[in-house]
Amino acid sequence: MSKTYKLIKPPKKAEKFIQNFFKKKGLNLLVELSKKRKLKVNQMIVSEPFIPELNDLYNLYQYILLNKRTTILEFGSGWSTLIFSLALKELKDMCFHEVSSLRRNNPFELFVVENEKKYLKITKERIRKFNKYLKIKNPIKINYCLSINEMTTFKNKICTEFKNLPLCNPDFVYLDGPGLFSVKGNINGISTRHKDMMPMACDILKFEYFYTPGTIVVIDGRASNAYFLKNHFNRNWKYINDKKNDQHIFYLVDPILGIYNKLQLEFYEKKLSKKKFRINKK
């Protein structure tokens, strides 16, 4: 069983197309909020949530749908959490019965790891309000994990780690946390709590051998962290540097593990129905 399956990248779309995409989903508010003032280059500590970036959110939505990923682990929380919940809901309504035959014990579930209670509360309330506004019945299950993040080492390299992680084996991982200034402690006097430092999370490396072939890791910006992961991964990962969208993508292309993994990969490859779907339909 040596065959591997390809990653489907979201097609490039114009700004107007992306705006209309979200408007058709009933997310006009998202489009309006995206037009607010963006951060300045040295404005790294903020008291309010970041504004939504439509292009990034559109790509994340499409990564989930086009590749039919069922279990998401997100480091950090924010607008992406809302988008993941809506993408999983759409996929669940189309593929629930197919997934029931796979070896996926957390199908259509989102796991969120956050180290700042304030932003986790904002994320929970935002999703609650949008679910109500969009009249979503039976929303997907979201598992929230509030955890301290602290300085540590991985193979003698200084980095950060969450002290607690949710018990799951995702087929899609999104890295967009923690922030530089919320990490506790130091290693030999070094921490990320400085404007010239950069995120350097090692959590994804620690359970690398649990991932099944086909697992996707997407990193929002954080180029140095992406190179850190790339240099320490031991398995066969395909790496894509999406400079236009400032994203780094890893795709696990190890040989198929066995019959259950084979069925899982075949599910990913099967095309979705072209039937139009509205989020608030069900």
N, C-alpha and C positions, 0 to 999 in steps of 0.2 A: 504494500500500500504506500507508494511513493508519490502519488499524484497530489499536487497542491492546487489551491483555488485562488483566483485573482481578486485583488481589492478593486472595488469600483469607486473612482473618485467623482465627486459631484461636478457636473459640467459648469463651466464659467457662465455667469449670467450678468446682465446689466443691472445697474442699481434700480432702475424702474421696474424691471421684472421681479426683483427680489421684494421690493416694496409691495407690489401687487400680490405676490405669493402670500405674504403675511396678512394682507388685507382680506384676501379670499378665505383665510383661516379665521377671520373675525378678530385679528390682532392689530386693528388700526392704532390702538394706543401704543403698541410697541413701535410702530413706524414713527409716530409723533415724538415719542421720547428719544428716539435715535437721532433726532435733529438738534438736540441740545448741545451745549458747548462741551467739547472734549478736553481732557486733561492736558496741561502743559508738560513739557519734557521732564522738569524737575519736581512736578507736583505729584509726589509719590505717596503721601499720607493724606487720605481724604476721610471726611466724616460721614459722607453720604454714599449710597451704592453707586457703582459705575453705571453710565448710561448704556443701553443695549447697542451693540454693533451688528447691524442687520446682516452684513456679508458673512461674518463669523457664525452667527446663529443659523443662517440658511445652510451653510456648509455642514454644521453639526446635525441639523435635521435630516439632510440628505444622506449623510454618512450612515445614519441609523436605518433609514428606509431602503436605500439602494443596496446596502449590504445585509439587511434583515438581521441586525444584531438584537439580541433579546434581553441581555442583562448588562446594565451599565454601572460602572463604578466611577464616581466623580470625586476628584480631590479639589476642594473648594466648592463654593456655591454661589448662585447668582442667577442672571437671566438664562444662562445655559441650562440650569436645573429645570426651569419652566419648559424650555424647548425640548429637552430630553423627555420630560413627562408627556408632552403632547405627541412627540414622534412615536414613543412606545405605545401610547394609547391608540394611535392610528394603526400601527402595525399589529397590535393585539386584536383589534376588531377585524382585521383581514386574515390573520394567520393563527388564531388561537388554537384551532383544532389540529393544525399541522404540528405545532410545537408540542402538543400534549403527547406525541409519540416519540419525542426526543428525550435524551438524558439531560434535561435542563430543569433543575429543581427550584430555580428562581426566575421562571420565564416572565418577561415583561415587568421586571422590577428594577427600580433605580436605587442605588446605594450612594449616599452622599456623606463625605467625610469633611468636617469643617472644624476649625480650631477657634473661631470667633463666634460666641453665642449671639451677639448682636446681629450679625449677617445671616446666621442660620434662622433666627426668628423672622427677619425680613423675608427670606426666601420662602419659608413655610406660609407666611401670611399672603405673600404675593400669589403663590400657587392656589391657595384656598380661594382668593378673590377671583382669579382668572377662571378656575373651574366653575365657580358660581356664575360668572358673567357669560361663559361659553356654554353653560347648561350641560356640563359634562357629567353624565351618570356613570357610576362605576369607574372612577379614575384609577390609573395604575397605582400599585403599591410603591411608596417611597420610604426607604429606610434611612433615617437620619442618625449620624454618629458624630457627637461632639467630642473632640479629642484634643489633648494638649499636643503641640508640636514643638520639638526641641532640637537643638544642635546635637549631632552625633558623628560617627565615622562609618564609612563602608569601605572595607579593604584599605584602611589607613587614610582614606580621603575624607576631608571634612564636608559634611552635608547635613540635611535635616531629615527628621522622621516623625510620623504620627505615632503616639504611644499606643493607641487602640485603633484597630481596623475592623470593619464589619466582616462577618463570615460569609463569603460568597466567592464564586469563581466566574468573573465577568468575561464576556466576549467582546466588550468595548470598554476602554479605560480613557478617561479624560483628565488631563493634568492641568489645573489652573489654580493651584493653591498649595501651600499657604502663601500669604503675603510676606514680604521681607521683614517687616517690623513687628510681627506678632509671634515670632519664634522665640522660645525660652532658652536660657542658658548660653554657654559658649564652650568652645574647644580650644584650649591654649590661648584664650583671649579672643578668639575669632568667632564672630556670629554674622548673620545676614543683616543685622540691624544697622545698616549704613547705606547711604544712597548709591555708593559706588559698588556695592556687592550685588549679588543676583541670586535668584532661587536655585536650590540645589537639592531637590528631594530624591531620596533613595528608595522609597517604599515599594515602587513598582518592581525593583530588582529583587526584593526579598522573597517574593513568591513567584519568580519567573517560571519555575519548573511546574507550577500548577496550571498554567495557561494551556488551553487546547489550541492546536493549529487552527489558524483563522482569526485568532484574537487580534484586535486592532487597538493601538494606543495612539491617541491624538494629544499633542501638547500645544497649548496656546502661547505663542511666543517662546520665552524661556529657552533661547537657543543654547546657552551654556549647559543648562540642565539636560536638554536633549542630547548634546554631545557626551555628557557624563553617562547617560543611560546607554547610548550607542557604544561607548568604549567599554562598558561593563556587562552588557548582555552576553550570554554564553550560547544561546540558541540561535537558530537561523531566522533573523528578522530582516525583512526588506524595509529599507529606510527611504523616505521621501521628504525632501526639504521644499515645502510649498512656500517659496519666498513671497509670492504675490499676496497670499493670505496670512503670512507670518505664522504658519503652522508647521509642526514637525509630526510626521506620521510614521508609525512602525506597524508592520503587518507580519505576524508569525507564520512562516512558510515551512515549518518542520514537516517531515513525512506524517501522514495520517496515523493516529495512534491505534485505531481499531474500528470496529463496526459502528460504535456509537458516534465517534468523531466523524466517520465517513457520512453517516446519516445527517449529522449536523451541518457538514459542509455542503451536502447536496441540497439541504433546505435553503442555505444561503444563496445558492446559485439559481434556484427556481424563481422565475420572474413573478412579480406581483401582478395581481389583477389590475387592468387599466381602468377599472370602474372608479369614477370620481368619488372622493370622500370628503365630507365636511366634518371638522372636529366636533361641532355641536349637534351632529345628526343623531347621536346615540346617548 
